[in-house]
Amino acid sequence: VVRGIVAAKAANQRTVIRRALRDHGASMSSQQREALEAAERRLTDAARRTLVAASVELLRGIEGEAAQVYFGVFPHLLRTDDPAFAFAGRSRRPPLDRVNALLSFFYALLGHDCRSALEAHGLDPQVGFLHADRPGRASLALDLMEELRPVLADRLTLSLINRRQMAADDFVVDEGGGVRMTDEARRRVLVAWQERKRDELTHPFLGETLPLGLVAHVQAQLLARHLRGDLDGYPAFIWK
């Protein structure tokens, strides 16, 4: 299960980069293009190494390495010169810039959806595989989120910023340096989230067309079927 989750997350991060290169590579500087191409190769390597990783600890290391590579080139995916949307790496609790504020908000929404999906299929969201169990932490929901973060949260964050749908004054910087959205901006972002979830795709395992918002429920169902012995393995979601 962990091997599938980590491989799919790295592959989906790679797809975010590939789409940026495909759609906007011609307008990028050679330095940006080369950095993204190098990250794409490293994420491919990370996904392949999951196939031979012999322990969950090794897989956690690969996942952390892939995240470092991916967020290391994330600034190259932002097509804005506005310094208000500068990104210097992932920060949380609290987010320390506007990009992280958006990412954290979407991750929270995705986590809620994953928790609900797991409960709907009779799985305990607290008992994880990749994420160690801790009191009060929905570890299995965090597991299920991993392969979906790039597809739903990261892509939508990039779209809102790159299409100039977010402005600097949509955010408030607290005295301690934490950044949060204004109430009005949060309402607009929630609408964008719901619209994104209505986008349709073909599920790679089922071969059926379905809204993106149902993918978490499908993955929870597939995981439940695997754990109950109906499927030989867990088919993680790999975005094409």
N, C-alpha and C positions, 0 to 999 in steps of 0.2 A: 504493500500500500504506500509506504513512504517513498520507495523508489519511483513509483508512478507519479506521485505528487511533485517530487522535486524535479524529475525529468520534464514534466508538463509545464511547471512554472518557468524553468529555464527556456524551454522551447517557446513559450508564449511571450516571454520577455524579448526573445530573439525576433519574434514576429512583429512586435511593436517597432523594433529597430528596422527590420526589413521594409515595413510599410513606409516608414519615414524616408528611407533611402530611395524606395521606388517612387514615392510621390514628390519628394522635394530634394532628392540628391543632386539634381542638376543646378539648383540654386545655392547649394552649400559650398563653403570653402573646401579646398582640398584637405585641410587639416581636420575639419569636422567630418568629412566623408571617411577619411582614413581611420579616425577614432571610432566611428560607428561600425565600420567594416571589421576592425580588429575586435570590437566588443561582440559582434555577431559571431565571429569565429570562436571566441572564448566561451560564449554561451552554448554553442554547438558542442564544444568539447565537454563542457560541464554536463550537458544532457546525456552525452554518451557515457561519461564516467559513472553516472548513476547505475548503469546496467551491470557494472562489476563491483560496485561498493558493497562491502560485506557486512556493514553494520549501520544502525541508525545514526550513530555518532559521525561516521564518515559522510553520510548523506546530509546531515545538518551542516557539516563543514562545506560541502559542495554548494548547498543552498545559500549559505552565507557568502561564499565566494562569488556566486552568480549575482547576488543582490549588489555586492560591492561593484562589480563590473558594470552592471546595468545602470545603477544610480550614478556611477562615475561619469557616464556619457549622457545622462538625462538632460543636462543643460543644452546639449546639441539638438535635442528634440524640440526645444522651445524656440519657436520662430518669432521672437519679440526682442526688441532692443530696450524695452522698458526696464530700467534697473529695479523697479518695484517687484518684478517677477524673476529676479536672480535666484538661482538655486545652487546651494553649496553642499548638498548632501542631505540625506534623510534625517529629519529631527521629529520628535514626537513628545507628547506629554511635558510641555506644550510644543506644538509646531512653532518653529522660529522664523518662518517666512511664509509668504502667501501660497507658494506652490505646495509646501508641506501641509498648510492648513486645508487646502482642497483635497490632497491625497488622504489625509487623516479622516476627513469628513466622509469621503466615499468609502474608505476602509471600514468605518463604523457602520455605515448603511449595509455594506456587503456582509459584514459579520452578523448583523441582525438577520439578514436574509438566509445566510447559511445555517444559523442556529435554528431558525424556523423550519427550514427544509429537513434538517436532521431529525428534529422532533416529529415532523409529519410522517417520517418513515421509521419511527420507533427506535432511533439511535440516541444515545446519551451524549449531548454536546460537550460534556465535561471530560470525557475519556478520549484522549488523543493518541496519535501514533508518532507524528513528527514533533509536535509540541508536548513537552513533558507536562504531566498532570500537576496542577497547583490549585489550592483551594480558591474557589470563586472565578476560575478562569475556564472559559469554554474552549478547551484545547482542541476538540475535534472540529468545532466550527472554524477555528483558526487554521487547522489542517485543510479543510475544504476550501477555505478562502484562497489559499496560496496560488492554485492554478488559475483562479479567476481574477486575481488582482490586476494583472497586466491588461486583460481583455476589457474589463468593465471600468475599474477605477482609474488606472493610469491613462488609458486612451481618452477617457472623458475629460480628465484633468488637462491633458495636452490640447484637446479640441477646444475647450472653453477658453484657454489662454491664447492659443494660436489664432482663433477666430475673433479675437478681441471682444469676447463676450463677458470678460471679467476685467474690472478696472481696479486701480490701486485703492480707490476709496470704497471699494466693496469689502474692505477688511479693516479691522481695528487692531492696533498694536498695543498690548497691555503694558503696564509699567514694568513688569518683569521680563518683557521681551517676547512673550507669547503672542501669537497672531491668531485671530479668529475672524470669521465672516460676520458682517452685519446681518440683522434679521431679514432685511429685504433681499440681500444677496443669497442668503440661505434658502429662501423661498424659491428664487429663480433656479438655483442649483438643484433643488429637489425636483423641480419640473423637468430639468435636463436629464436627471437621473432616471426618472420614470420614462421619458422618451427614449433614452438609450436602451432601456430594458425591453422596449417594444421592437427594437431592431431584430430582424430574423436572420437565422443562419442554419446551415445544415450540420446537425450533430455528427461528429466524426465516427462515433461508435454505432449509433442507432441508424444513421443515414436518413433521418427525418428532419424536416424543416420545423423550427420552433423559435419562439421569441428568446432573446438573450436572457431575459429575466427568469426563464424557467430552467436554465442550465443548472443552477444550484440544486434545484429539486431533482432533476434527472441524475446528477452526480450523487446526490444523497441516496437515491433509490438504487443506483448501480453499486454503491458501496455497501448498502444493506444487503443486496442480493449476494454480493461476494462473501460477506461475513456470515451469511446464513447457508452458504454452500451451493448457491444456485449458479454462481459464476466462478470460473477457475481463478480469475484475477480481477483486480480493480482497474477498469479502463479509464484512466485519468483523461481530463478534457484537454485536448491539444488543438489550439486555434489555428485555422488555416487562412 
